[in-house]
Amino acid sequence: MSNQYTELLKNRRSIYGLGKNVSLSNDNIVSLVKEAVKESPSSFNSQTSRVVVLFNESHDKLWDIVEAALRKEVPADAFEATANKLASFRAGKGTILYFEDMDIVKNLQEQFALYADNFPIWSEQASGIAQHSVWTALAVENIGASLQHYNPLIDDAVRAEFDLPASWNLRAQMPFGSIEQAAGEKEYMDDAARFRVFN
């Protein structure tokens, strides 16, 4: 059984072969991202998610930052594979950075002490939902994307480069662009290992 929404979910795949041949304008992409994030739920309607969309030189600068950080961590003789992977992200149209505003999380912890330990968890969940919402919305427009996690290696440099508040905690990076190479077949584990139903 399937419905229109689950069909949309099937189209959202990790796309690594990206290009710049996107039919939507930058403004339309930004509008799409804003709407998808705004309609994503968060605990207590706290709206902790913060998003930065990078195009052109800013997009390239982000991947320069990642490359510089990784050169300090990855042995030189093993860096070629890493460089190729970063080049595939840089080849895209842009990158979306996802943050959580920890000032809001801390305020909620103070306001609702009974749930204090849960607010960081709920913040992570809100971020994941926002990321998935944007990713699926992009897929509807035939824009490919993948989700990357070079934080915390790049956090300070990204915050400094783009003059972002100290309270914004980087959670993920999403390079996006035209789909130059489709994703392979997706494998699913057996339902019996994942689901249980009781009547």
DRENMARSE-812177 format. One record per residue (C-alpha): residue number from 1; x, y, z. Coordinates in pm, 1 decimal. Layout:
<nodes>
node vogu->NUM	x->X	y->Y	z->Z;
...
</nodes>
This chain:
<nodes>
node vogu->1	x->0.0	y->0.0	z->0.0;
node vogu->2	x->123.1	y->347.7	z->-81.1;
node vogu->3	x->-8.0	y->701.0	z->-97.1;
node vogu->4	x->101.3	y->1025.6	z->-256.6;
node vogu->5	x->318.2	y->1126.7	z->39.9;
node vogu->6	x->505.6	y->797.6	z->67.5;
node vogu->7	x->568.8	y->811.6	z->-307.2;
node vogu->8	x->734.1	y->1150.1	z->-252.8;
node vogu->9	x->946.8	y->998.0	z->23.2;
node vogu->10	x->1069.3	y->730.3	z->-217.2;
node vogu->11	x->1202.1	y->1002.0	z->-449.0;
node vogu->12	x->1418.9	y->1152.1	z->-175.1;
node vogu->13	x->1754.0	y->984.7	z->-213.5;
node vogu->14	x->2117.2	y->1064.5	z->-137.9;
node vogu->15	x->2247.4	y->1215.1	z->-461.2;
node vogu->16	x->2624.5	y->1256.3	z->-490.6;
node vogu->17	x->2651.0	y->1328.7	z->-863.6;
node vogu->18	x->2547.3	y->1695.0	z->-851.7;
node vogu->19	x->2553.4	y->1977.1	z->-1105.1;
node vogu->20	x->2444.8	y->2339.3	z->-1137.5;
node vogu->21	x->2169.6	y->2283.8	z->-1397.9;
node vogu->22	x->1875.1	y->2358.7	z->-1170.5;
node vogu->23	x->1557.3	y->2503.4	z->-1323.0;
node vogu->24	x->1451.7	y->2692.8	z->-1007.7;
node vogu->25	x->1596.8	y->3038.6	z->-944.1;
node vogu->26	x->1798.8	y->3099.8	z->-628.2;
node vogu->27	x->1506.9	y->3301.1	z->-487.4;
node vogu->28	x->1266.1	y->3014.7	z->-551.5;
node vogu->29	x->1500.9	y->2767.2	z->-387.3;
node vogu->30	x->1527.3	y->2992.3	z->-81.2;
node vogu->31	x->1146.7	y->3024.8	z->-66.4;
node vogu->32	x->1110.6	y->2647.2	z->-87.3;
node vogu->33	x->1360.8	y->2597.2	z->195.9;
node vogu->34	x->1191.8	y->2858.7	z->414.1;
node vogu->35	x->846.3	y->2708.4	z->368.7;
node vogu->36	x->964.9	y->2354.0	z->433.5;
node vogu->37	x->1143.2	y->2456.4	z->755.5;
node vogu->38	x->857.1	y->2674.9	z->876.4;
node vogu->39	x->609.0	y->2389.3	z->834.0;
node vogu->40	x->830.9	y->2139.7	z->1017.4;
node vogu->41	x->719.8	y->2066.1	z->1375.0;
node vogu->42	x->925.8	y->2133.4	z->1687.7;
node vogu->43	x->860.8	y->2064.0	z->2054.7;
node vogu->44	x->656.1	y->2337.2	z->2224.2;
node vogu->45	x->654.7	y->2503.3	z->1879.3;
node vogu->46	x->998.3	y->2629.5	z->1984.4;
node vogu->47	x->1116.5	y->2674.3	z->1623.3;
node vogu->48	x->1479.5	y->2614.6	z->1719.0;
node vogu->49	x->1599.8	y->2541.0	z->1364.3;
node vogu->50	x->1814.0	y->2799.3	z->1185.8;
node vogu->51	x->1913.0	y->2767.9	z->820.8;
node vogu->52	x->2176.8	y->2931.3	z->600.3;
node vogu->53	x->2157.9	y->2885.9	z->221.6;
node vogu->54	x->2483.0	y->2929.5	z->30.2;
node vogu->55	x->2521.1	y->2993.6	z->-342.6;
node vogu->56	x->2811.1	y->3082.5	z->-572.3;
node vogu->57	x->3128.9	y->3198.5	z->-391.7;
node vogu->58	x->2974.5	y->3135.7	z->-49.3;
node vogu->59	x->2896.7	y->2775.4	z->-146.3;
node vogu->60	x->3255.4	y->2729.1	z->-269.2;
node vogu->61	x->3395.0	y->2891.1	z->45.9;
node vogu->62	x->3211.3	y->2640.7	z->265.2;
node vogu->63	x->3376.2	y->2348.1	z->86.9;
node vogu->64	x->3713.9	y->2525.7	z->102.6;
node vogu->65	x->3666.0	y->2540.4	z->479.8;
node vogu->66	x->3579.1	y->2170.5	z->493.1;
node vogu->67	x->3879.3	y->2080.1	z->279.1;
node vogu->68	x->4118.8	y->2284.2	z->493.1;
node vogu->69	x->3984.9	y->2119.8	z->809.5;
node vogu->70	x->4009.9	y->1768.6	z->667.3;
node vogu->71	x->4365.1	y->1818.4	z->538.6;
node vogu->72	x->4465.8	y->1847.9	z->905.2;
node vogu->73	x->4294.7	y->1517.9	z->988.6;
node vogu->74	x->4330.7	y->1290.2	z->683.8;
node vogu->75	x->4676.4	y->1152.5	z->592.0;
node vogu->76	x->4811.1	y->1312.5	z->272.3;
node vogu->77	x->4850.7	y->977.5	z->96.1;
node vogu->78	x->4481.5	y->901.5	z->157.2;
node vogu->79	x->4342.7	y->1244.1	z->74.4;
node vogu->80	x->4260.3	y->1186.8	z->-293.3;
node vogu->81	x->3932.5	y->1004.3	z->-218.4;
node vogu->82	x->3835.3	y->1278.8	z->24.3;
node vogu->83	x->3918.5	y->1549.3	z->-229.9;
node vogu->84	x->3705.0	y->1374.5	z->-492.7;
node vogu->85	x->3411.9	y->1354.4	z->-254.7;
node vogu->86	x->3440.8	y->1724.3	z->-168.3;
node vogu->87	x->3464.2	y->1810.1	z->-538.6;
node vogu->88	x->3130.7	y->1634.4	z->-595.0;
node vogu->89	x->2969.4	y->1857.7	z->-331.4;
node vogu->90	x->3135.0	y->2170.5	z->-469.8;
node vogu->91	x->3000.2	y->2082.9	z->-817.1;
node vogu->92	x->2645.4	y->2140.0	z->-691.4;
node vogu->93	x->2430.7	y->2451.6	z->-712.0;
node vogu->94	x->2457.6	y->2536.1	z->-342.5;
node vogu->95	x->2466.2	y->2413.9	z->15.1;
node vogu->96	x->2215.9	y->2441.0	z->298.4;
node vogu->97	x->2356.2	y->2463.6	z->650.9;
node vogu->98	x->2135.1	y->2349.8	z->937.9;
node vogu->99	x->2176.5	y->2488.1	z->1288.4;
node vogu->100	x->1992.1	y->2472.1	z->1618.3;
node vogu->101	x->1966.5	y->2786.5	z->1832.1;
node vogu->102	x->2090.3	y->2670.6	z->2170.9;
node vogu->103	x->1978.6	y->2992.3	z->2344.8;
node vogu->104	x->1618.7	y->2886.1	z->2285.3;
node vogu->105	x->1696.1	y->2535.9	z->2410.2;
node vogu->106	x->1851.6	y->2677.2	z->2729.4;
node vogu->107	x->1557.4	y->2911.6	z->2786.0;
node vogu->108	x->1316.2	y->2621.6	z->2755.5;
node vogu->109	x->1523.4	y->2419.0	z->3000.4;
node vogu->110	x->1496.3	y->2701.6	z->3252.1;
node vogu->111	x->1126.7	y->2757.0	z->3186.0;
node vogu->112	x->1027.4	y->2391.6	z->3204.6;
node vogu->113	x->1278.3	y->2234.1	z->3444.2;
node vogu->114	x->1085.0	y->1906.7	z->3457.8;
node vogu->115	x->1173.7	y->1843.9	z->3092.1;
node vogu->116	x->1520.2	y->2003.2	z->3094.6;
node vogu->117	x->1706.9	y->1688.3	z->2991.7;
node vogu->118	x->1473.6	y->1634.7	z->2697.0;
node vogu->119	x->1501.8	y->1972.5	z->2526.1;
node vogu->120	x->1841.5	y->1902.8	z->2360.8;
node vogu->121	x->1700.6	y->1571.8	z->2235.1;
node vogu->122	x->1386.9	y->1739.5	z->2104.8;
node vogu->123	x->1603.2	y->2004.2	z->1938.3;
node vogu->124	x->1792.0	y->1731.8	z->1750.6;
node vogu->125	x->1462.4	y->1578.4	z->1645.4;
node vogu->126	x->1335.4	y->1915.7	z->1519.2;
node vogu->127	x->1654.8	y->1960.3	z->1318.7;
node vogu->128	x->1620.6	y->1616.0	z->1162.9;
node vogu->129	x->1259.4	y->1681.8	z->1068.8;
node vogu->130	x->1351.5	y->2017.1	z->909.5;
node vogu->131	x->1634.8	y->1853.7	z->714.3;
node vogu->132	x->1407.8	y->1578.0	z->588.6;
node vogu->133	x->1133.2	y->1824.2	z->495.5;
node vogu->134	x->1370.9	y->2034.9	z->286.0;
node vogu->135	x->1533.0	y->1728.1	z->129.8;
node vogu->136	x->1194.7	y->1591.1	z->22.0;
node vogu->137	x->1077.6	y->1931.6	z->-105.0;
node vogu->138	x->1393.0	y->1957.5	z->-317.3;
node vogu->139	x->1335.4	y->1607.8	z->-455.9;
node vogu->140	x->985.2	y->1709.5	z->-568.1;
node vogu->141	x->1154.5	y->1977.3	z->-782.6;
node vogu->142	x->1399.8	y->1719.2	z->-921.1;
node vogu->143	x->1684.5	y->1871.7	z->-720.8;
node vogu->144	x->1926.4	y->1619.8	z->-574.4;
node vogu->145	x->2088.6	y->1649.1	z->-232.8;
node vogu->146	x->2274.0	y->1457.5	z->34.8;
node vogu->147	x->2326.8	y->1515.1	z->404.1;
node vogu->148	x->2680.7	y->1565.1	z->535.4;
node vogu->149	x->2819.9	y->1606.0	z->886.0;
node vogu->150	x->3158.5	y->1776.4	z->900.6;
node vogu->151	x->3069.8	y->1942.9	z->1226.5;
node vogu->152	x->3223.8	y->2001.6	z->1476.8;
node vogu->153	x->3549.4	y->2021.8	z->1275.6;
node vogu->154	x->3426.2	y->2322.7	z->1078.4;
node vogu->155	x->3198.0	y->2494.8	z->1332.0;
node vogu->156	x->3420.8	y->2785.5	z->1436.2;
node vogu->157	x->3540.6	y->2861.3	z->1083.3;
node vogu->158	x->3183.9	y->2855.1	z->944.2;
node vogu->159	x->3056.8	y->3079.6	z->1221.8;
node vogu->160	x->3338.4	y->3327.4	z->1159.6;
node vogu->161	x->3314.4	y->3322.4	z->778.5;
node vogu->162	x->2940.9	y->3387.3	z->769.6;
node vogu->163	x->2919.1	y->3600.8	z->1086.6;
node vogu->164	x->2670.9	y->3375.4	z->1263.6;
node vogu->165	x->2558.0	y->3395.4	z->1627.3;
node vogu->166	x->2755.0	y->3195.2	z->1882.1;
node vogu->167	x->2431.9	y->3027.0	z->1995.2;
node vogu->168	x->2379.5	y->2864.1	z->1654.9;
node vogu->169	x->2500.7	y->2504.6	z->1674.7;
node vogu->170	x->2584.3	y->2351.0	z->1335.2;
node vogu->171	x->2413.4	y->2015.0	z->1284.5;
node vogu->172	x->2444.8	y->1929.3	z->913.2;
node vogu->173	x->2540.6	y->2040.3	z->564.3;
node vogu->174	x->2325.9	y->1965.4	z->258.2;
node vogu->175	x->2490.6	y->2015.4	z->-83.1;
node vogu->176	x->2226.5	y->2025.6	z->-357.6;
node vogu->177	x->2201.0	y->2063.1	z->-733.2;
node vogu->178	x->2088.6	y->1901.9	z->-1055.3;
node vogu->179	x->2091.3	y->1522.4	z->-1056.7;
node vogu->180	x->2383.1	y->1428.5	z->-1281.0;
node vogu->181	x->2397.5	y->1069.8	z->-1158.0;
node vogu->182	x->2095.7	y->890.4	z->-1015.0;
node vogu->183	x->2109.3	y->701.9	z->-687.0;
node vogu->184	x->2149.3	y->327.2	z->-696.9;
node vogu->185	x->1890.4	y->73.3	z->-591.0;
node vogu->186	x->1790.1	y->115.2	z->-227.0;
node vogu->187	x->1806.5	y->-192.2	z->-6.5;
node vogu->188	x->1561.1	y->-248.7	z->276.9;
node vogu->189	x->1610.0	y->-472.3	z->576.0;
node vogu->190	x->1340.9	y->-727.8	z->652.1;
node vogu->191	x->1023.5	y->-574.0	z->797.5;
node vogu->192	x->1014.3	y->-837.7	z->1071.3;
node vogu->193	x->1336.9	y->-695.9	z->1215.6;
node vogu->194	x->1204.0	y->-339.6	z->1227.2;
node vogu->195	x->833.0	y->-350.9	z->1299.7;
node vogu->196	x->601.7	y->-511.5	z->1551.4;
node vogu->197	x->224.5	y->-482.1	z->1556.9;
node vogu->198	x->-5.3	y->-573.6	z->1843.3;
node vogu->199	x->-385.2	y->-591.4	z->1814.8;
</nodes>
